Amino acid sequence: MMKPSTLPFIALVSVTLIQPALAQQTDERARDSFGLGLGYSLPTGEWTQHRYASGVNHFSPAFAMNADLEFNIGQRWGLALVGGYNKLGTNDWVSYTKRQNDPVEASASVLYGGATLRPTIMKLSNHALRLEFGACMVFASGTETYGGMSYDYDFLRTWRFGLILGLEYSCMVSDAIALTLQGRSIFAIKGIEYADGLSPSMIIVPITGGLRMYY
């Protein structure tokens, strides 16, 4: 017959062995996730300057949003399908035309979609930091209205190949939800195509905060 004094010992051993298994099952259930972020897009580089109005920003920071569906492919690796919308601010250019008594209205935006690899480079308790790199397709479009006539920005109308590089910080607030802060750089190689043949690369840096939901 088993001595009563051995029962606590067996219970302790059982908990010690079962707890990691339960934790591993929880990790398995939480590996895939859906992320959503809102924030600001920061266009940078010579392409943001107006071609003919010296010192005037044609495009400036504005609203950004992104979403992704991430699949776990290893202990510290994820593969994500990503997409985003970045509005390009035109306030500087519009204000300049009003000061010149030739007012225009303008709007522009950038869409992108692609795939990235996401290695976890730091994990501590409920906090994690992940690197992100991959490829995407970028499409920019815009219109300008002057004198009642609207014109497309032809130099923004072409799909271009792009690269993505970024970091995401996340903090788990429950078993299934994490708060996130993400910075991402999107490089569209020769993303602008002016009529005179000049083709500068387009660089956009969306910075967003949001949620990551695990399932």
Backbone as a printed PyTorch tensor [residue, N CA C, xyz], in Angstrom:
tensor([[[  0.8490,  -1.2020,   0.0000],
         [  0.0000,   0.0000,   0.0000],
         [  0.8800,   1.2460,   0.0000]],

        [[  0.4670,   2.2650,  -0.7330],
         [  1.2470,   3.4910,  -0.8240],
         [  1.1370,   4.2780,   0.4600]],

        [[  2.2720,   4.6920,   0.9720],
         [  2.2720,   5.4730,   2.1970],
         [  1.6960,   6.8610,   1.9540]],

        [[  0.9020,   7.3840,   2.9110],
         [  0.3350,   8.7200,   2.7400],
         [  1.3870,   9.7880,   2.5290]],

        [[  2.5810,   9.5910,   3.0950],
         [  3.6200,  10.6120,   2.9810],
         [  4.1520,  10.7520,   1.5650]],

        [[  3.9270,   9.7090,   0.7440],
         [  4.4200,   9.7770,  -0.6370],
         [  3.4700,  10.5090,  -1.5690]],

        [[  2.2280,  10.7200,  -1.1540],
         [  1.2420,  11.3690,  -2.0120],
         [  1.6130,  12.7940,  -2.3810]],

        [[  2.0490,  13.6290,  -1.3990],
         [  2.4590,  14.9920,  -1.7870],
         [  3.5970,  15.0030,  -2.7860]],

        [[  4.5490,  14.0320,  -2.6150],
         [  5.6920,  13.9720,  -3.5190],
         [  5.2370,  13.6300,  -4.9340]],

        [[  4.3290,  12.6410,  -5.0450],
         [  3.8320,  12.2550,  -6.3650],
         [  3.0430,  13.3890,  -6.9980]],

        [[  2.2500,  14.0920,  -6.1940],
         [  1.4830,  15.2240,  -6.7110],
         [  2.3940,  16.3150,  -7.2450]],

        [[  3.4870,  16.5850,  -6.4960],
         [  4.4360,  17.6090,  -6.9270],
         [  5.1060,  17.2270,  -8.2270]],

        [[  5.5070,  15.9500,  -8.3380],
         [  6.1380,  15.4800,  -9.5710],
         [  5.1640,  15.5630, -10.7370]],

        [[  3.9190,  15.2110, -10.5060],
         [  2.9150,  15.2440, -11.5730],
         [  2.6970,  16.6560, -12.0870]],

        [[  2.5750,  17.6190, -11.1470],
         [  2.3920,  19.0130, -11.5490],
         [  3.5940,  19.5080, -12.3220]],

        [[  4.7980,  19.1210, -11.8600],
         [  6.0310,  19.5430, -12.5310],
         [  6.0970,  19.0420, -13.9600]],

        [[  5.6090,  17.8040, -14.1860],
         [  5.6660,  17.2180, -15.5190],
         [  4.5380,  17.7060, -16.4140]],

        [[  3.3600,  17.9110, -15.8380],
         [  2.1980,  18.2760, -16.6480],
         [  2.1990,  19.7440, -17.0360]],

        [[  2.6910,  20.6180, -16.1350],
         [  2.6200,  22.0610, -16.3920],
         [  3.3260,  22.4780, -17.6700]],

        [[  4.5980,  21.9980, -17.9310],
         [  5.2320,  22.3780, -19.1990],
         [  4.4450,  21.8980, -20.4070]],

        [[  3.8260,  20.7030, -20.2890],
         [  3.0470,  20.1830, -21.4100],
         [  1.8490,  21.0710, -21.7090]],

        [[  1.1740,  21.5180, -20.6370],
         [  0.0460,  22.4260, -20.8320],
         [  0.4990,  23.7440, -21.4290]],

        [[  1.6280,  24.2550, -20.9580],
         [  2.1530,  25.5160, -21.4900],
         [  2.4860,  25.3830, -22.9660]],

        [[  3.0610,  24.1960, -23.3280],
         [  3.4050,  23.9730, -24.7240],
         [  2.1470,  23.9380, -25.5810]],

        [[  1.0580,  23.3190, -25.0630],
         [ -0.1800,  23.2910, -25.8180],
         [ -0.7300,  24.6990, -26.0070]],

        [[ -0.6070,  25.5230, -24.9580],
         [ -1.0630,  26.9150, -25.0700],
         [ -0.2830,  27.6500, -26.1350]],

        [[  1.0610,  27.4370, -26.1780],
         [  1.8850,  28.0710, -27.1980],
         [  1.4640,  27.6180, -28.5870]],

        [[  1.1500,  26.2840, -28.7040],
         [  0.7420,  25.7670, -29.9990],
         [ -0.5220,  26.4730, -30.4740]],

        [[ -1.4950,  26.6600, -29.5800],
         [ -2.7460,  27.2960, -29.9630],
         [ -2.5380,  28.7620, -30.3230]],

        [[ -1.4810,  29.3710, -29.7720],
         [ -1.3000,  30.8160, -29.9470],
         [ -0.3000,  31.1700, -31.0330]],

        [[  0.1260,  30.1880, -31.8110],
         [  1.2070,  30.4680, -32.7510],
         [  0.7640,  31.3190, -33.9320]],

        [[ -0.3510,  31.0200, -34.5220],
         [ -0.8400,  31.8170, -35.6380],
         [ -1.5690,  33.0360, -35.0930]],

        [[ -1.5510,  34.1230, -35.8500],
         [ -2.1550,  35.3480, -35.3340],
         [ -2.5980,  36.2610, -36.4600]],

        [[ -3.4400,  37.2100, -36.0840],
         [ -3.8860,  38.2780, -36.9870],
         [ -3.5450,  39.6070, -36.3350]],

        [[ -2.8810,  40.4820, -37.0830],
         [ -2.4780,  41.7750, -36.5480],
         [ -3.1310,  42.9190, -37.2970]],

        [[ -3.4330,  43.9790, -36.5590],
         [ -4.0330,  45.1740, -37.1460],
         [ -3.4390,  46.4000, -36.4690]],

        [[ -3.0020,  47.3830, -37.2570],
         [ -2.3680,  48.5780, -36.6960],
         [ -2.8260,  49.8490, -37.3940]],

        [[ -2.8680,  50.9360, -36.6250],
         [ -3.2050,  52.2640, -37.1410],
         [ -2.1340,  53.2490, -36.6960]],

        [[ -1.8410,  54.2340, -37.5230],
         [ -0.8280,  55.2060, -37.1370],
         [ -0.5680,  56.2280, -38.2200]],

        [[  0.7170,  56.5780, -38.3640],
         [  1.1330,  57.6100, -39.3180],
         [  2.1510,  57.0460, -40.2900]],

        [[  2.0590,  57.4970, -41.5260],
         [  3.0160,  57.1290, -42.5540],
         [  3.9570,  58.3000, -42.8090]],

        [[  5.2530,  58.0240, -42.8120],
         [  6.2640,  59.0660, -42.9890],
         [  6.9930,  58.8470, -44.3080]],

        [[  6.5990,  59.5250, -45.3910],
         [  7.3460,  59.4180, -46.6360],
         [  8.6760,  60.1610, -46.5240]],

        [[  9.7120,  59.5850, -47.0910],
         [ 11.0210,  60.2270, -46.9870],
         [ 11.8110,  60.0350, -48.2830]],

        [[ 12.6970,  60.9750, -48.5690],
         [ 13.5040,  60.9120, -49.7820],
         [ 13.1820,  62.0540, -50.7330]],

        [[ 13.9760,  62.1630, -51.8010],
         [ 13.8180,  63.2720, -52.7310],
         [ 12.4810,  63.2430, -53.4590]],

        [[ 11.8560,  62.0840, -53.5560],
         [ 10.5930,  61.9840, -54.2820],
         [  9.4580,  62.7390, -53.5770]],

        [[  9.6260,  63.0570, -52.3000],
         [  8.5730,  63.7770, -51.5730],
         [  8.5810,  65.2750, -51.8880]],

        [[  9.6710,  65.7830, -52.4830],
         [  9.7730,  67.2040, -52.8190],
         [  9.1240,  67.4820, -54.1750]],

        [[  8.4540,  68.6240, -54.2730],
         [  7.8360,  68.9750, -55.5540],
         [  8.9260,  69.2510, -56.5910]],

        [[  8.6880,  68.8010, -57.8060],
         [  9.7140,  68.9220, -58.8480],
         [ 10.0110,  70.3690, -59.2060]],

        [[  9.0030,  71.2370, -59.1590],
         [  9.1820,  72.5800, -59.7000],
         [  9.0360,  73.6880, -58.6660]],

        [[  8.4630,  73.3900, -57.5140],
         [  8.3310,  74.3890, -56.4480],
         [  9.4220,  74.1100, -55.4140]],

        [[ 10.4900,  74.8440, -55.5100],
         [ 11.6530,  74.5970, -54.6590],
         [ 11.3110,  74.7540, -53.1750]],

        [[ 11.7350,  73.7680, -52.3700],
         [ 11.5260,  73.8210, -50.9360],
         [ 10.1310,  73.4590, -50.4750]],

        [[  9.2770,  72.9930, -51.3820],
         [  7.8900,  72.6460, -51.0370],
         [  7.7380,  71.1250, -51.0290]],

        [[  7.1520,  70.6140, -49.9440],
         [  6.8690,  69.1810, -49.8770],
         [  5.6290,  68.8700, -50.7180]],

        [[  5.8210,  68.0230, -51.7060],
         [  4.6550,  67.5650, -52.4690],
         [  3.8680,  66.5520, -51.6340]],

        [[  4.6080,  65.6660, -50.9380],
         [  3.9820,  64.6430, -50.1030],
         [  4.5530,  64.7130, -48.6940]],

        [[  3.6920,  64.5310, -47.7020],
         [  4.0830,  64.6620, -46.3010],
         [  3.3720,  63.5940, -45.4620]],

        [[  3.7160,  63.4770, -44.1660],
         [  3.1280,  62.4270, -43.3160],
         [  1.6060,  62.5030, -43.2550]],

        [[  0.9760,  61.3270, -43.1790],
         [ -0.4840,  61.2420, -43.0900],
         [ -0.8640,  59.8780, -42.5140]],

        [[ -2.1450,  59.5840, -42.5370],
         [ -2.7030,  58.3800, -41.9290],
         [ -2.1580,  57.1000, -42.5580]],

        [[ -1.9730,  56.0640, -41.7110],
         [ -1.5400,  54.7520, -42.1990],
         [ -2.2820,  53.6540, -41.4520]],

        [[ -2.5100,  52.5510, -42.1340],
         [ -3.0490,  51.3620, -41.4840],
         [ -2.4450,  50.1300, -42.1430]],

        [[ -2.3130,  49.0570, -41.3790],
         [ -1.8090,  47.8140, -41.9450],
         [ -2.4450,  46.6220, -41.2550]],

        [[ -2.3650,  45.4780, -41.8960],
         [ -2.8920,  44.2360, -41.3560],
         [ -2.0150,  43.0910, -41.8390]],

        [[ -1.9980,  42.0110, -41.0870],
         [ -1.2250,  40.8470, -41.5010],
         [ -1.8350,  39.5790, -40.9370]],

        [[ -1.5470,  38.4820, -41.5900],
         [ -1.9150,  37.1500, -41.1350],
         [ -0.6210,  36.3670, -41.0060]],

        [[ -0.2750,  36.0010, -39.7850],
         [  1.0240,  35.3760, -39.5270],
         [  0.8690,  33.9100, -39.1570]],

        [[  1.7430,  33.0800, -39.7560],
         [  1.7640,  31.6430, -39.4990],
         [  3.1040,  31.2800, -38.8690]],

        [[  3.0630,  30.5080, -37.7850],
         [  4.2920,  30.0770, -37.1480],
         [  4.9310,  28.9560, -37.9510]],

        [[  6.2170,  29.0810, -38.2560],
         [  6.9160,  28.0540, -39.0350],
         [  8.1240,  27.5100, -38.2990]],

        [[  8.2730,  27.8540, -37.0330],
         [  9.3910,  27.3680, -36.2360],
         [  9.3010,  27.9090, -34.8300]],

        [[ 10.2350,  27.5000, -33.9960],
         [ 10.1910,  27.9060, -32.5970],
         [ 10.2060,  29.4190, -32.4360]],

        [[ 10.9840,  30.1100, -33.2500],
         [ 11.0670,  31.5690, -33.1570],
         [ 10.9330,  32.2350, -34.5140]],

        [[ 10.2190,  31.6080, -35.4320],
         [ 10.0700,  32.1430, -36.7750],
         [  8.6060,  32.1880, -37.1790]],

        [[  8.2320,  33.2550, -37.8680],
         [  6.8950,  33.3790, -38.4190],
         [  6.9610,  33.7920, -39.8750]],

        [[  5.9400,  33.4230, -40.6240],
         [  5.7780,  33.8450, -42.0170],
         [  4.4650,  34.6030, -42.1040]],

        [[  4.5060,  35.8340, -42.5960],
         [  3.3150,  36.6790, -42.5850],
         [  2.9480,  37.1730, -43.9780]],

        [[  1.6580,  37.1860, -44.2600],
         [  1.1120,  37.8730, -45.4220],
         [  0.6980,  39.2500, -44.9490]],

        [[  1.2550,  40.2910, -45.5540],
         [  1.0660,  41.6460, -45.0430],
         [  0.4530,  42.5460, -46.1100]],

        [[ -0.2200,  43.5770, -45.6430],
         [ -0.7760,  44.5760, -46.5410],
         [ -0.9880,  45.8730, -45.7950]],

        [[ -1.0220,  46.9780, -46.5250],
         [ -1.1960,  48.2530, -45.8490],
         [ -1.6540,  49.3600, -46.7840]],

        [[ -2.1950,  50.3940, -46.1530],
         [ -2.6370,  51.6010, -46.8610],
         [ -1.9560,  52.7980, -46.2120]],

        [[ -1.3630,  53.6520, -47.0310],
         [ -0.6930,  54.8530, -46.5440],
         [ -1.1960,  56.0600, -47.3350]],

        [[ -1.8130,  56.9740, -46.6420],
         [ -2.2330,  58.2150, -47.3040],
         [ -1.0360,  59.1480, -47.3740]],

        [[ -0.8790,  59.8340, -48.4830],
         [  0.1910,  60.8060, -48.6480],
         [ -0.3890,  62.2040, -48.4520]],

        [[  0.1160,  62.9240, -47.4630],
         [ -0.3710,  64.2690, -47.2190],
         [  0.0530,  65.2270, -48.3250]],

        [[ -0.8370,  66.1170, -48.7090],
         [ -0.5330,  67.1050, -49.7570],
         [ -0.7510,  68.5360, -49.2710]],

        [[ -0.8290,  68.7200, -47.9470],
         [ -1.1660,  70.0390, -47.3860],
         [ -0.1500,  71.1190, -47.7600]],

        [[  1.1390,  70.7710, -47.7340],
         [  2.1640,  71.7750, -48.0460],
         [  2.0180,  72.2930, -49.4760]],

        [[  1.8060,  71.3570, -50.3930],
         [  1.6860,  71.7260, -51.7950],
         [  0.4060,  72.5380, -52.0420]],

        [[ -0.6970,  72.1070, -51.4690],
         [ -1.9650,  72.8210, -51.6370],
         [ -1.8760,  74.2300, -51.0410]],

        [[ -1.2550,  74.3430, -49.8640],
         [ -1.1120,  75.6690, -49.2350],
         [ -0.2360,  76.5810, -50.0790]],

        [[  0.8110,  76.0180, -50.6770],
         [  1.6870,  76.8050, -51.5350],
         [  0.9310,  77.3590, -52.7400]],

        [[  0.0940,  76.5260, -53.3770],
         [ -0.6360,  76.9950, -54.5570],
         [ -1.6320,  78.0960, -54.1900]],

        [[ -2.1930,  78.0100, -52.9860],
         [ -3.1190,  79.0660, -52.5560],
         [ -2.3880,  80.3830, -52.3510]],

        [[ -1.1660,  80.3160, -51.8380],
         [ -0.3850,  81.5510, -51.6590],
         [ -0.0020,  82.1590, -53.0010]],

        [[  0.0790,  81.3100, -54.0230],
         [  0.4190,  81.7890, -55.3630],
         [ -0.8250,  82.2000, -56.1640]],

        [[ -1.9940,  82.1460, -55.5230],
         [ -3.2660,  82.4680, -56.1790],
         [ -3.5890,  81.5460, -57.3480]],

        [[ -3.0620,  80.3300, -57.3190],
         [ -3.4020,  79.2830, -58.2850],
         [ -3.7730,  78.0210, -57.5120]],

        [[ -4.8600,  78.0480, -56.7450],
         [ -5.1570,  76.9430, -55.8350],
         [ -5.4850,  75.6270, -56.5540]],

        [[ -4.9590,  74.5550, -56.0160],
         [ -5.2790,  73.2100, -56.5050],
         [ -5.7530,  72.3730, -55.3180]],

        [[ -6.4240,  71.2880, -55.6230],
         [ -6.7530,  70.2640, -54.6390],
         [ -6.0470,  68.9840, -55.0620]],

        [[ -5.4820,  68.2810, -54.1090],
         [ -4.7200,  67.0900, -54.4540],
         [ -4.8980,  66.0060, -53.4020]],

        [[ -4.7960,  64.7650, -53.8310],
         [ -4.8260,  63.6260, -52.9170],
         [ -3.9710,  62.5070, -53.5060]],

        [[ -3.3630,  61.7070, -52.6280],
         [ -2.5150,  60.6120, -53.0870],
         [ -2.4270,  59.5510, -51.9930]],

        [[ -2.1230,  58.3340, -52.4020],
         [ -2.0110,  57.2400, -51.4380],
         [ -1.1110,  56.1450, -51.9880]],

        [[ -0.6830,  55.2580, -51.0950],
         [  0.1650,  54.1340, -51.4660],
         [ -0.4070,  52.8610, -50.8440]],

        [[ -0.5870,  51.8350, -51.6630],
         [ -0.9970,  50.5150, -51.2050],
         [  0.1570,  49.5450, -51.4010]],

        [[  0.2500,  48.5550, -50.5240],
         [  1.2650,  47.5160, -50.7180],
         [  0.7620,  46.1920, -50.1660]],

        [[  1.2860,  45.1080, -50.7110],
         [  0.9710,  43.7670, -50.2330],
         [  2.1290,  42.8450, -50.5190]],

        [[  2.4190,  41.9390, -49.5810],
         [  3.5450,  41.0470, -49.7850],
         [  3.6600,  40.0010, -48.6960]],

        [[  4.8540,  39.4580, -48.5490],
         [  5.1200,  38.4120, -47.5590],
         [  6.4310,  38.7130, -46.8530]],

        [[  6.4750,  38.4380, -45.5490],
         [  7.6860,  38.6910, -44.7660],
         [  8.0000,  37.5200, -43.8490]],

        [[  9.2750,  37.3810, -43.5290],
         [  9.7340,  36.4690, -42.4900],
         [  9.9080,  37.2610, -41.2060]],

        [[  9.5730,  36.6510, -40.0490],
         [  9.6190,  37.3590, -38.7780],
         [ 10.3220,  36.5240, -37.7000]],

        [[ 11.6270,  36.6700, -37.5780],
         [ 12.3250,  36.0030, -36.4740],
         [ 12.1580,  36.7830, -35.1730]],

        [[ 11.9570,  36.0770, -34.0660],
         [ 11.9040,  36.7050, -32.7520],
         [ 13.3310,  36.8920, -32.2540]],

        [[ 13.7410,  38.1310, -32.0160],
         [ 15.1140,  38.3970, -31.5980],
         [ 15.2230,  38.6720, -30.0990]],

        [[ 14.0750,  38.8360, -29.4190],
         [ 14.0840,  39.0140, -27.9690],
         [ 12.7390,  38.5990, -27.4110]],

        [[ 12.7600,  37.7850, -26.3500],
         [ 11.5210,  37.3940, -25.6890],
         [ 11.7740,  37.3490, -24.1940]],

        [[ 11.0010,  38.1190, -23.4430],
         [ 11.1620,  38.1970, -22.0010],
         [  9.7940,  38.3090, -21.3640]],

        [[  9.3890,  37.2600, -20.6510],
         [  8.0850,  37.2240, -20.0070],
         [  7.0000,  37.4690, -21.0570]],

        [[  6.2010,  38.5090, -20.8980],
         [  5.1210,  38.8030, -21.8440],
         [  5.5490,  39.7200, -22.9850]],

        [[  6.8280,  40.0760, -23.0370],
         [  7.3230,  41.0310, -24.0250],
         [  8.1320,  40.3200, -25.1050]],

        [[  8.0040,  40.7910, -26.3260],
         [  8.7580,  40.2000, -27.4370],
         [  9.1200,  41.2800, -28.4430]],

        [[ 10.2310,  41.0750, -29.1040],
         [ 10.6940,  41.9740, -30.1640],
         [ 11.0350,  41.1220, -31.3700]],

        [[ 10.4380,  41.4660, -32.4910],
         [ 10.6390,  40.6700, -33.6990],
         [ 11.1170,  41.5260, -34.8590]],

        [[ 12.0430,  40.9720, -35.6190],
         [ 12.5140,  41.5840, -36.8510],
         [ 11.5860,  41.1400, -37.9790]],

        [[ 11.5150,  41.9540, -39.0210],
         [ 10.6770,  41.6200, -40.1670],
         [ 11.3910,  42.0040, -41.4430]],

        [[ 11.4230,  41.0870, -42.4090],
         [ 11.9910,  41.4210, -43.7120],
         [ 11.3210,  40.5710, -44.7860]],

        [[ 11.1560,  41.1670, -45.9640],
         [ 10.5050,  40.4500, -47.0440],
         [ 10.3460,  41.3010, -48.2810]],

        [[  9.4360,  40.8880, -49.1510],
         [  9.2130,  41.5600, -50.4310],
         [  7.7370,  41.8820, -50.5960]],

        [[  7.4580,  42.8750, -51.4320],
         [  6.0750,  43.2850, -51.6410],
         [  5.9360,  43.9360, -53.0140]],

        [[  4.6850,  44.1810, -53.3940],
         [  4.3750,  45.0000, -54.5550],
         [  3.7580,  46.2950, -54.0460]],

        [[  4.1410,  47.4030, -54.6540],
         [  3.7090,  48.7270, -54.2070],
         [  2.9780,  49.4290, -55.3430]],

        [[  1.8320,  50.0170, -55.0170],
         [  1.0830,  50.7760, -56.0010],
         [  0.7270,  52.1400, -55.4120]],

        [[  1.1780,  53.1890, -56.0670],
         [  0.8830,  54.5540, -55.6190],
         [ -0.0020,  55.2380, -56.6500]],

        [[ -0.9320,  56.0370, -56.1680],
         [ -1.8220,  56.7580, -57.0790],
         [ -2.1500,  58.1220, -56.4940]],

        [[ -2.5310,  59.0530, -57.3700],
         [ -2.8960,  60.3880, -56.9040],
         [ -3.5720,  61.1890, -57.9900]],

        [[ -4.3110,  62.1900, -57.5770],
         [ -4.9840,  63.0860, -58.5190],
         [ -4.8340,  64.5220, -58.0480]],

        [[ -4.9430,  65.4250, -58.9990],
         [ -4.8790,  66.8510, -58.7050],
         [ -5.9560,  67.5630, -59.5130]],

        [[ -6.6430,  68.4930, -58.8690],
         [ -7.7220,  69.2220, -59.5280],
         [ -7.3610,  70.7020, -59.6100]],

        [[ -7.4320,  71.2320, -60.8260],
         [ -7.1160,  72.6500, -61.0570],
         [ -8.0780,  73.1990, -62.1020]],

        [[ -8.7200,  74.2900, -61.7570],
         [ -9.6500,  74.9120, -62.7030],
         [-10.8140,  74.0210, -63.0780]],

        [[-11.2380,  73.1720, -62.1530],
         [-12.3710,  72.2900, -62.4250],
         [-12.0060,  71.0250, -63.1830]],

        [[-10.7460,  70.8590, -63.5570],
         [-10.2910,  69.6730, -64.2760],
         [ -9.3990,  68.8290, -63.3640]],

        [[ -9.5800,  67.5140, -63.4220],
         [ -8.7880,  66.5960, -62.6060],
         [ -7.7670,  65.8760, -63.4670]],

        [[ -6.5730,  65.7060, -62.9100],
         [ -5.4750,  65.0490, -63.6070],
         [ -4.8690,  63.9820, -62.7030]],

        [[ -4.5870,  62.8300, -63.2830],
         [ -3.9070,  61.7810, -62.5250],
         [ -2.4140,  62.0930, -62.4340]],

        [[ -1.8060,  61.7050, -61.3170],
         [ -0.3520,  61.7590, -61.1970],
         [  0.2150,  60.5450, -61.9320]],

        [[  0.5590,  60.7490, -63.1840],
         [  1.0570,  59.6320, -63.9920],
         [  2.3250,  59.0210, -63.4120]],

        [[  3.1350,  59.8180, -62.7530],
         [  4.3950,  59.2940, -62.2170],
         [  4.1800,  58.3750, -61.0210]],

        [[  2.9450,  58.2600, -60.5240],
         [  2.6330,  57.3800, -59.3950],
         [  1.7900,  56.1710, -59.7890]],

        [[  1.5770,  55.9450, -61.0490],
         [  0.5300,  55.0040, -61.4600],
         [  1.0280,  53.6070, -61.7970]],

        [[  2.2160,  53.2330, -61.4160],
         [  2.7640,  51.9470, -61.8330],
         [  3.0350,  51.0490, -60.6360]],

        [[  2.6800,  49.7740, -60.7730],
         [  3.0720,  48.7890, -59.7700],
         [  4.5790,  48.6410, -59.7820]],

        [[  5.1640,  48.5660, -58.5820],
         [  6.6070,  48.4230, -58.4650],
         [  6.9450,  47.3440, -57.4420]],

        [[  8.0910,  46.7060, -57.6500],
         [  8.6080,  45.7510, -56.6840],
         [  9.1820,  46.5050, -55.4950]],

        [[  8.9550,  45.9980, -54.2960],
         [  9.4510,  46.6690, -53.1010],
         [ 10.0070,  45.7060, -52.0770]],

        [[ 10.7230,  46.2510, -51.1220],
         [ 11.2820,  45.4980, -50.0020],
         [ 10.7280,  46.0490, -48.6960]],

        [[ 10.5740,  45.1690, -47.7110],
         [ 10.0610,  45.5510, -46.3980],
         [ 11.0850,  45.1930, -45.3380]],

        [[ 11.3400,  46.1260, -44.4290],
         [ 12.1970,  45.8850, -43.2800],
         [ 11.5590,  46.5720, -42.0850]],

        [[ 11.4240,  45.8520, -40.9690],
         [ 10.7630,  46.4710, -39.8320],
         [ 11.0190,  45.7690, -38.5190]],

        [[ 10.4800,  46.3460, -37.4550],
         [ 10.5280,  45.7920, -36.1010],
         [  9.1350,  45.8720, -35.5030]],

        [[  8.7800,  44.8630, -34.7070],
         [  7.5200,  44.8950, -33.9810],
         [  7.7510,  44.5180, -32.5170]],

        [[  7.3140,  45.3970, -31.6410],
         [  7.3190,  45.1120, -30.1990],
         [  5.9080,  44.7100, -29.8020]],

        [[  5.7880,  43.6600, -29.0020],
         [  4.4710,  43.2220, -28.5560],
         [  4.4950,  42.9130, -27.0710]],

        [[  3.3600,  43.1390, -26.4320],
         [  3.1900,  42.8620, -25.0050],
         [  1.8740,  42.1250, -24.8230]],

        [[  1.9450,  40.8820, -24.3480],
         [  0.7450,  40.0850, -24.1350],
         [ -0.0550,  40.6580, -22.9750]],

        [[ -1.3450,  40.8980, -23.2030],
         [ -2.2220,  41.3870, -22.1470],
         [ -3.2510,  40.3360, -21.7530]],

        [[ -3.3120,  39.2380, -22.5180],
         [ -4.1350,  38.0860, -22.1750],
         [ -3.5620,  36.8920, -22.9180]],

        [[ -4.2000,  35.7290, -22.7790],
         [ -3.7010,  34.5420, -23.4700],
         [ -3.8090,  34.6550, -24.9830]],

        [[ -4.6820,  35.5460, -25.4570],
         [ -4.9340,  35.5970, -26.8880],
         [ -4.7140,  36.9600, -27.5260]],

        [[ -4.3750,  37.9870, -26.7480],
         [ -4.2660,  39.3410, -27.2890],
         [ -2.9720,  40.0010, -26.8290]],

        [[ -2.3060,  40.6720, -27.7630],
         [ -1.1010,  41.4430, -27.4460],
         [ -1.2480,  42.8500, -27.9980]],

        [[ -0.7150,  43.8190, -27.2680],
         [ -0.5890,  45.1760, -27.7770],
         [  0.6910,  45.2730, -28.5860]],

        [[  0.6720,  45.9900, -29.6970],
         [  1.8350,  46.0460, -30.5730],
         [  2.2150,  47.4770, -30.9220]],

        [[  3.4960,  47.6590, -31.1820],
         [  4.0370,  48.8970, -31.7250],
         [  4.9880,  48.4950, -32.8370]],

        [[  4.7180,  48.9790, -34.0330],
         [  5.4680,  48.5160, -35.1950],
         [  6.0200,  49.6770, -36.0110]],

        [[  7.2680,  49.5480, -36.4080],
         [  7.8810,  50.4640, -37.3580],
         [  8.3180,  49.6710, -38.5750]],

        [[  7.9530,  50.1390, -39.7420],
         [  8.2160,  49.3770, -40.9760],
         [  8.6970,  50.3280, -42.0550]],

        [[  9.7330,  49.9310, -42.7840],
         [ 10.2200,  50.7050, -43.9280],
         [  9.8760,  49.9620, -45.2100]],

        [[  9.3160,  50.6830, -46.1580],
         [  8.9540,  50.1110, -47.4560],
         [  9.7650,  50.8200, -48.5260]],

        [[ 10.5770,  50.0480, -49.2440],
         [ 11.4180,  50.5950, -50.3020],
         [ 10.8590,  50.1430, -51.6520]],

        [[ 10.3130,  51.0650, -52.4170],
         [  9.8450,  50.7470, -53.7670],
         [ 10.9330,  51.1590, -54.7390]],

        [[ 11.6060,  50.1790, -55.3110],
         [ 12.7390,  50.4470, -56.1840],
         [ 12.2570,  51.1390, -57.4620]],

        [[ 12.8130,  52.3220, -57.7320],
         [ 12.3800,  53.1500, -58.8560],
         [ 10.8560,  53.3180, -58.8230]],

        [[ 10.3450,  53.6400, -57.6380],
         [  8.9060,  53.7380, -57.4590],
         [  8.2700,  54.9380, -58.1260]],

        [[  9.0880,  55.9190, -58.5120],
         [  8.5820,  57.1140, -59.2010],
         [  9.1320,  57.1160, -60.6230]],

        [[  8.3090,  57.5330, -61.5660],
         [  8.7430,  57.5430, -62.9630],
         [  8.3120,  58.8550, -63.6070]],

        [[  9.2190,  59.8480, -63.5870],
         [  8.9270,  61.1430, -64.1900],
         [  9.0820,  61.0840, -65.7020]],

        [[  8.4440,  62.0160, -66.3670],
         [  8.4590,  62.0290, -67.8360],
         [  9.8580,  62.2390, -68.4020]],

        [[ 10.7450,  62.9120, -67.6390],
         [ 12.0990,  63.1610, -68.1450],
         [ 13.0380,  61.9900, -67.9170]],

        [[ 12.5080,  60.8560, -67.4110],
         [ 13.3210,  59.6560, -67.2330],
         [ 13.8820,  59.4680, -65.8430]],

        [[ 13.7840,  60.4590, -64.9750],
         [ 14.2740,  60.3200, -63.6090],
         [ 13.3630,  59.3700, -62.8330]],

        [[ 13.9560,  58.3860, -62.1510],
         [ 13.1720,  57.3770, -61.4380],
         [ 13.7240,  57.1470, -60.0390]],

        [[ 13.4650,  58.0520, -59.1040],
         [ 13.9450,  57.8510, -57.7300],
         [ 13.1560,  56.7440, -57.0340]],

        [[ 13.8060,  56.1370, -56.0340],
         [ 13.1300,  55.1190, -55.2410],
         [ 12.1860,  55.7800, -54.2470]],

        [[ 11.1150,  55.0830, -53.9450],
         [ 10.1240,  55.5670, -52.9900],
         [ 10.3750,  54.8930, -51.6400]],

        [[ 10.4460,  55.6910, -50.5800],
         [ 10.6430,  55.1570, -49.2310],
         [  9.5250,  55.6810, -48.3440]],

        [[  8.8170,  54.7570, -47.7080],
         [  7.7250,  55.1090, -46.8090],
         [  7.9390,  54.3800, -45.4870]],

        [[  7.7580,  55.0970, -44.3800],
         [  7.9690,  54.5150, -43.0540],
         [  6.6780,  54.6420, -42.2440]],

        [[  5.7920,  53.6400, -42.3000],
         [  4.6090,  53.6730, -41.4490],
         [  4.9430,  53.2490, -40.0260]],

        [[  4.4960,  54.0190, -39.0490],
         [  4.6580,  53.6900, -37.6350],
         [  3.2570,  53.5320, -37.0520]],

        [[  2.9510,  52.3390, -36.5510],
         [  1.5860,  52.0350, -36.1320],
         [  1.5540,  51.3550, -34.7690]],

        [[  0.4440,  51.5280, -34.0920],
         [  0.1580,  50.7930, -32.8630],
         [ -1.1360,  50.0300, -33.0620]],

        [[ -1.2510,  48.8720, -32.3960],
         [ -2.4630,  48.0990, -32.6020],
         [ -2.5410,  46.8580, -31.7430]],

        [[ -3.2040,  45.8450, -32.2930],
         [ -3.4540,  44.5890, -31.5870],
         [ -2.9840,  43.4140, -32.4170]],

        [[ -2.5300,  42.3760, -31.7350],
         [ -2.2620,  41.0940, -32.3740],
         [ -3.1130,  40.0460, -31.6580]],

        [[ -3.9440,  39.3610, -32.4010],
         [ -4.8750,  38.3770, -31.8550],
         [ -4.4500,  36.9700, -32.2480]],

        [[ -4.1800,  36.1330, -31.2420],
         [ -3.6960,  34.7700, -31.4510],
         [ -4.8500,  33.7800, -31.4450]],

        [[ -4.6980,  32.7210, -32.2570],
         [ -5.7260,  31.6850, -32.2930],
         [ -5.0970,  30.3140, -32.5130]]])
